[in-house]
Amino acid sequence: MATSSEGAYMVLRSVPGARRRRTRLVRGVASGGLALAGVLAAGCGAGAGAASEPEVRRDEKVIRQYFPEFGDFEEVVWAGETLGDDSRGSVPGPSDVRVSGVVRLAESDARRLRGAYEWRAAPGSPYVLPGIRPHVPGQADWLTSEGFTATVTGGRYPGAFHLDLRKKTLVFDARNPTKKKT
């Protein structure tokens, strides 16, 4: 079983051209800082060959660090999983991570997002990790925005963001998100 700091190092190696940031972040993880990579990697290898469902979490700090564009939201539920032992095929390899969640936005942030981006209808329900599915509101009017997605991901990783303005709910699913400078 990998320790949190070993798992964080494996994931952080995957950020292109970020040796200095990786070093700072690895030091932060090693000193007890809460890093998404360490949280997610802690569960890898937890049962030889057994695929377990990721733990659903409610800690806001991690999501605020990786997705500050969501604003000062009121509540979040999220889960993350490591995708394979070495999903990139390198030796030794960093692992990809997937993070899904549901955010209940503050009224002011729902208004801000509505006005700041061009949104279009998104048929169907957002794709999320199985543990998050029960938290995704049914009968929602999902919207997506290429501009918002580009702002959040900066083109550095794939992500999907679905917004229901009536319910003030934002659903996200991202692969290898990067921590933002605050």
N, C-alpha and C positions, 0 to 999 in steps of 0.2 A: 504494500500500500504506500503510495507516495504521500509525503508530508505536504502541508499547505505551501511551504516555501519552495519545495521541489516542483510541485505542480504549477506554482506561479511562474517559476523560471521557465518551465517547458512552454507554457502558453505565451509568455512575454517574448520568448525567442522568435515568435512568429510575426512580430510587428516589424515590418521592413524599415531599415535605416534608423532604428531607434535605440541604439546601444546606450546612449547617455540616459534617455528616459527609462530604459529597461533597468539600468544599474540603480537609478534612484528608486524605482518602484520595487525592485527586488529588496533593496535595503529597507524600504517601508514595510514590505510584507514580513521580512525577517524580524523587524523590530515590533511586530505585533499589529501593524496597520491592517485594516480590512480591505483586501483586494479581491475583486470578483474572481480572478483566476484561482486564487488560493481556496476560496470558498467552493468553487466548482470542482477543482481537482481533488479535494479532500476525500471525495467518495469514490474515486476510481480504484479499481481492483478490489472492491468490497465483497467479492464473492466470485470465485473462479468461474468465469463463463456466465455468471448470473447477471441478467440485465434487470436492474431495479429502477423504479420510477424515481426521478429526482425529487428531493424534498421541496415542498412549497414553502417559500419564505415570505416574510413581511417586513424585513429590515429595509428602510428607505434610504439609508446612507449610501449603500452600494449603488443603487439605481440612480441616485442623484449625481454621483461621481461620474458615471458612464453616460448618462442621458440628461444633462442639465437643461437641455432644450425643452424638456417636459414642463419645466417651471416648478413652482412651489406647490406640488400636488398634495392632495389630502390623504391618500392611501395608496398602497401598492401591494400586490401579491405577485411573486415571480418564482421562477425555477430555472436552474441551469444544469446542463449536462455536458460531459466530455464526450465527444464524438469519436469513438474508437480509441485504441491504444496509441496509434500513430497514424492518424487519418491523412497526413500529408506525405507519407512515404519516405521520410528522411530518417537518418540514423545518427545519433539518437534524435528522435523527432518530437517536435512540439505537437500538442494535440489541439484540434479545433474544439471550440466550445460554442454551445447554442444556449441562448437566454431568451425566455418568453415571459411575458407578464401582462398584467392589467393594472392600469393606473386610473384612479378617480381624481380628475382634475378639479382644482379650485375654479370657481366661476370666472375669476379674472383671467386665468390661463386658458380656459375654453374660449373666451372672447378674443384673447390675444392670438391664439392659434387660428381661429376662424378668420380674423382680419389680416393676418400676416402672410397667409399662404393661399394658393388656389387649390381647392379641394374638388374631387370628383367622386361620383358614386362608385362603390366597390361592392359588387354583388357577392353573395355568399357570406360565409363566416371566416374570420381570420384563422390562419394556420398557426397553432401554438403547441407546446409540449402537452402531453396528455394530462398531467397534473394541473395544468392551468385551465384546460377546457371548461371545467365546471364554474370557473369564475368569469368566463366571457358571457356578457349579457346576451340573452336571446332576443329575437325580434328587434334588432338594432338597425339603425340607418348608417351603415359603415361608409366612411369616406376615406380616400387616400390622397396624398399630395406628393408629387415628385419633388417639389421644392422643399418640403419639410423633410422628406427622406434624405435628400442631398445635404441639407443642413445638418441633420443628426449624424449621418455616416461619414460625411466629408468624402465620399467615394472610396473610403478605406476598407469597408466591409459590407457584406450584403445585409439588408434589414427590411422589414415590412412594418408599417405603422398604420393602424386603422383607428379612426376617430369617429365617435358618435357624439355629436354636439348636444343633442337633446339629453342624453344620459351623462354627459361630461365624462366620457370614458375613452381612454386611449389604450389600445392593445398593441403590444410590440413583440416581435420575434426577430432576433439578430444572431448572426454568426461572427464570433471573434470581435465583439465591440471593444473599442479602446477607451481608456480612461481619459477624460478631458482635463486640461489644466484649469485650475480655479483661481 
